[in-house]
Amino acid sequence: MNRPVRVTDEAVADVSAAARWYAARSLKVADAFIDEVHDIYLYIEQFPNGAPRVRGLVRQFPLSRFPFVILYRPFRDHIAVLRVFHTSRDPKKKARPKRLG
């Protein structure tokens, strides 16, 4: 049985900010970004251990078409998406999400 994916407020804000940035340039690209993020959410729901650990139990899954990684942590009853992090940002900040689920 798959554990549900719960997206933290920080991750929602990350996706929203990136989608707005892409939409200002191309709605088609913004839609592709959102589609890829949701596809990865579905993947990690099915395969919660399918990405490498980056710190403790936090795992990182890269987007293939955009310079972002999804940071998430599997829990017993759900999977928490902690951040959707642009790869050009300070990696120290990505490894320390505010809320773990």
Summary of the structure (lengths in Angstrom):
residues: 101
radius of gyration: 12.9
end to end distance: 19.6
largest distance: 40.0
contacts: 286
relative contact order: 0.22
helix: 41%
strand: 26%
